[in-house]
Amino acid sequence: MDPQQSGARPDGGRTARKRRAILAAATEVFLQNGYLGASMDEVAAKAAVSKQTVYKQFADKKHLFAEIILGTTAHLVDGFEQTYGSILDEATDPRQALRDLARDFLANLTRPDVLQLRRLVIAEADRFPDISGAWFERGFHQSLVLLGQALERLADRGLLRKPADPTLAAYQFAGLVMYKPMNQLMFAGAQAGPDPKELDHIADQAAEAFLAAYG
């Protein structure tokens, strides 16, 4: 359909594409160079737009950084909400469901791009506590609030003992799964991560430990 016939602005599509290109380029630049090492000139070059276009979309480097960091939160939460629905809400065997969920956590949260983003948020937490704090509250914490609600629904179906504090139970499960591999990867680098067999063992034992408390 012709944009003019539909009433849409003729440049609306181009503007949206440029914005996406800037965000993609900026994400790459910030992850590679950190906040201080990133430049708006490099972002513009990678996005194949003018520096003026970058500033037209984002007032300054801080606003661009915030858009990248906080823009990940909705995606993160939506992904986990879908996972909880597909794994926990359809479960008939809580042990297998928790093992599957643990494997999903490990597969997604140990991806190199996720680890890079996590490092970036932590590195800039003192400089931009409002941005890092919002990323935690809207992303990480909210995803575990949703997990706690999914655990409650399992309990309502008689598959778990109902936790007194569902969000705390969700944090406990995530800690059992992620504490060792996440710290290993964060401190020693992606190349030093545990092998797949160890990750499977961690997932299985996390499910067993959680069920020992809530089964």
CORDA-V989507 format. One record per residue. RES is the residue in three letters. SS is DSSP state (h for helix, s for strand, l for the rest). Layout:
BEGIN
RES_SS, RES_SS
END
This chain:
BEGIN
MET_l, ASP_l, PRO_h, GLN_h, GLN_h, SER_h, GLY_l, ALA_l, ARG_l, PRO_l, ASP_l, GLY_h, GLY_h, ARG_h, THR_h, ALA_h, ARG_h, LYS_h, ARG_h, ARG_h, ALA_h, ILE_h, LEU_h, ALA_h, ALA_h, ALA_h, THR_h, GLU_h, VAL_h, PHE_h, LEU_h, GLN_h, ASN_h, GLY_h, TYR_h, LEU_h, GLY_h, ALA_l, SER_l, MET_h, ASP_h, GLU_h, VAL_h, ALA_h, ALA_h, LYS_h, ALA_h, ALA_l, VAL_l, SER_l, LYS_h, GLN_h, THR_h, VAL_h, TYR_h, LYS_h, GLN_h, PHE_l, ALA_l, ASP_l, LYS_h, LYS_h, HIS_h, LEU_h, PHE_h, ALA_h, GLU_h, ILE_h, ILE_h, LEU_h, GLY_h, THR_h, THR_h, ALA_h, HIS_h, LEU_h, VAL_h, ASP_h, GLY_h, PHE_h, GLU_h, GLN_h, THR_h, TYR_h, GLY_h, SER_h, ILE_h, LEU_l, ASP_l, GLU_l, ALA_l, THR_l, ASP_l, PRO_h, ARG_h, GLN_h, ALA_h, LEU_h, ARG_h, ASP_h, LEU_h, ALA_h, ARG_h, ASP_h, PHE_h, LEU_h, ALA_h, ASN_h, LEU_h, THR_l, ARG_l, PRO_h, ASP_h, VAL_h, LEU_h, GLN_h, LEU_h, ARG_h, ARG_h, LEU_h, VAL_h, ILE_h, ALA_h, GLU_l, ALA_l, ASP_l, ARG_l, PHE_l, PRO_h, ASP_h, ILE_h, SER_h, GLY_h, ALA_h, TRP_h, PHE_h, GLU_h, ARG_h, GLY_h, PHE_h, HIS_h, GLN_h, SER_h, LEU_h, VAL_h, LEU_h, LEU_h, GLY_h, GLN_h, ALA_h, LEU_h, GLU_h, ARG_h, LEU_h, ALA_h, ASP_h, ARG_l, GLY_l, LEU_l, LEU_l, ARG_l, LYS_l, PRO_l, ALA_l, ASP_l, PRO_h, THR_h, LEU_h, ALA_h, ALA_h, TYR_h, GLN_h, PHE_h, ALA_h, GLY_h, LEU_h, VAL_h, MET_h, TYR_h, LYS_h, PRO_h, MET_h, ASN_h, GLN_h, LEU_h, MET_h, PHE_h, ALA_h, GLY_l, ALA_h, GLN_h, ALA_h, GLY_l, PRO_l, ASP_l, PRO_h, LYS_h, GLU_h, LEU_h, ASP_h, HIS_h, ILE_h, ALA_h, ASP_h, GLN_h, ALA_h, ALA_h, GLU_h, ALA_h, PHE_h, LEU_h, ALA_h, ALA_h, TYR_h, GLY_l
END
